[in-house]
Amino acid sequence: MAKRVIILILDSLGVGNMDDVEEYHPQDIGANTFYHILDKTSLNIPNLERFGINKILHHPKLKNEGNLASYGVLNLMHQGADSFEGHNEIMGSKPKKAYLAPFIENMGKVRLALEKAGYKVTIPNPEMPYLLVNDLVIVGDNIETDYGQIYNVSAPLDYISFEEVLKIGNCVRENVKVNRVIALGGKNVTPQHLQSSVERREDGLIGVNSPKSNVYKQGYEVRHLGYGISPLNQLPTIAVKAGLNVSLVGKMQDVIYCEGARKFPGVETKQVMENILHEMGHVKSGLISATVQETDLAGHAQDPYRYANRIELVDTYLKEVFHRMTEDDLLIMSADHGNDPTIGHSQHTREKTYLLAYHRGWNPINIGERDTLSDIGATAAAYLDLHPTENGEPFL
């Protein structure tokens, strides 16, 4: 029997604040991304309705016509609300506690390490301090996510290779203990425009405003360098080592490291969904795992209408995904945290995520509320008869 698992993550599509939100993210009290998008828009999602999304949302604008899929809710085991940690948790990693600090606290140490490695390092504006490496690459805070968790290494790729940017990123990674260092860049971006995109956030973080810098628009490349994460204990690497096909699509291949996987980078939702369909036509067994990123970008822009448009686009493709599924396919849909565009700030929100799981041969049930996103990876591993992931309990 040629079993296949398709995992589809709609980045940031949370379904209500975590119970511990007052302790971790008091600014997120009352967040409910999916519900509030429905409040603000006329969302047309007939396929998600058929799958049973309103068994989770209970929104008056949606139909309650049974459910083809089993459904439930997942809690975040990682602290805060982070895409990298969320995705690695989904794939079966047990989150480790990282050190939290704004980049200013590590700037001196990082500067010395980069200079020792032979780079020219300056601080162009002492009033808004960040590191400028070789007059091109900016090292500073990630101002799109939680305080003190992530540092960005941002570059104009017409002027420097991504390989060289990654070397700078690894040098930073080796000298800090924060959750993540992101090496990223794009083309058709001048060094001057990149520097003019540096902003100071209200809480004091200083870094490149990535959407305004235009790095995402053309020739975008990225590598997420995590803290204390072992791919060997994650679903994709376990699958590859067992001889199965693994395809990572969209942001999934940015944040999950898996040697031997087929990788399909892309930010546009249409491209991500087309790549899923393409792989369904070519990969007859194994794992196809994809992330739709544009939902997250809409959340950062605090734009519920753009959010709704991207969810609707995914929904139109779900009909064809459903049509191409075989009797041996398992489809799992979820998110990695929230990003409520109505909450009053533009960062991720600490929310539970929805869970939909569909198999043609199974009767749909209420899977209940789960302790960790890792139950997705654990369930996929169990279904594919693989070695268990590091974290998570299967809901088969």
C-alpha positions, 0 to 999 in steps of 0.5 A, a space after each residue: 500500500 502506497 501511503 501518502 500524507 499531505 500537510 498544509 499549514 496556513 501560516 498564522 491562522 489561529 483560532 483563539 488565544 492560548 490559556 496562558 496568554 496573560 502570562 506570555 502575551 498579555 497584548 494578545 488577550 482576546 485574539 482570534 484570527 480566523 473568527 475576527 477575519 470572518 467578522 470583518 469580511 464576507 469570507 467564501 470558503 465552501 470547501 473548508 465548510 464541508 471539511 468542518 471548519 465551523 465545528 471549531 470556529 462556531 461563527 454565525 457567517 459559516 454553514 454547519 453542514 456536518 464535516 467530512 474531516 475529523 477536527 480539533 484544536 492544537 495548543 502551542 508548546 513553544 513559548 511566544 508565537 513563532 513561525 520557525 518554532 511552530 513549524 519545527 514543533 509541527 514536524 515533531 521537535 520538542 521546543 527548547 527554551 532559548 535566551 531572549 535579548 534585543 540585538 543591542 545586548 549582543 551587538 558588541 560580541 557579534 561585531 567582534 566575531 564578524 571582524 575577527 572573521 575578516 568582515 568590515 563592520 560599522 554602525 552607521 547611525 549610533 542613534 539607531 544602532 545596527 551593524 552594517 557588514 561590508 557596507 551591504 548586509 544589515 544585522 539587527 532585530 527582527 521587528 516583525 515578531 516577538 521581542 528579543 527572539 530573532 535577529 535578521 541578517 538582511 542583504 541586497 542580493 544584486 550586490 552579494 551572493 546569498 552564500 556569503 550572506 549565509 556565512 555572515 548569518 552562521 557567524 552571528 548564529 555561533 555567537 548568540 543563544 536567541 531562538 533564531 537567526 534569519 539570513 535573508 535577501 532579495 534582488 532589485 533592492 539597493 543597499 541605500 533602500 535597505 538601510 532606509 528601511 531600518 526602523 525602531 519599534 515602539 518597544 525599542 527593537 531596531 531592524 529592517 522592516 522586511 516588507 517595506 525593504 522589498 526583499 520579498 518581491 524578487 529573487 527572495 532567498 532565506 535560511 532560518 538558523 535555529 537554536 537546539 533543533 535536530 532535524 534527525 528527530 523530525 518527520 521529514 528526515 525520518 521519512 527520507 531515511 526510511 526511503 520515502 519521498 519528501 516534498 517541502 513547499 513554500 515557507 515549509 522549505 525555508 524553515 524545515 531543514 531536510 537533506 534529501 527532500 525535494 524543495 519548492 520555494 515560493 511566497 505566492 499562494 497560487 504557486 504554493 497550491 500549484 506545487 502541491 498539485 504538481 507533487 500529488 501528480 508525481 509523488 505516489 507515496 511519502 510526504 508532501 508538506 507545504 506552508 501558505 505564507 501570504 496569510 502571515 504577511 496579511 496579518 503583519 500588514 493588519 489587513 483582514 481583507 487580504 487575509 480573507 482573499 488568500 484563505 479563499 484562494 486556498 479554498 478554491 484549490 482544496 476542491 482539486 486537492 480533494 479530487 486528487 486524493 487516493 484511498 491511501 492519502 491522509 490530509 492534515 491542515 492546521 496553522 503555526 500560531 495566530 496573527 490577528 489583524 484586528 488586535 491592535 499590533 502587527 506581531 504574531 498572536 499567541 493562539 491555538 490552531 485549528 486541526 482538520 484531518 481527512 482520509 476517505 476511508 475514515 469516519 470523521 470524529 472530534 479529535 479534541 484539544 491537543 497539547 502540542 502542534 507536534 501531534 501532526 508530525 507524530 500522526 503522520 509518522 504513525 500513518 506512514 509506519 515510521 519511527 516516532 518523532 521526538 515529540 507529540 502523540 498520534 491521533 490516528 
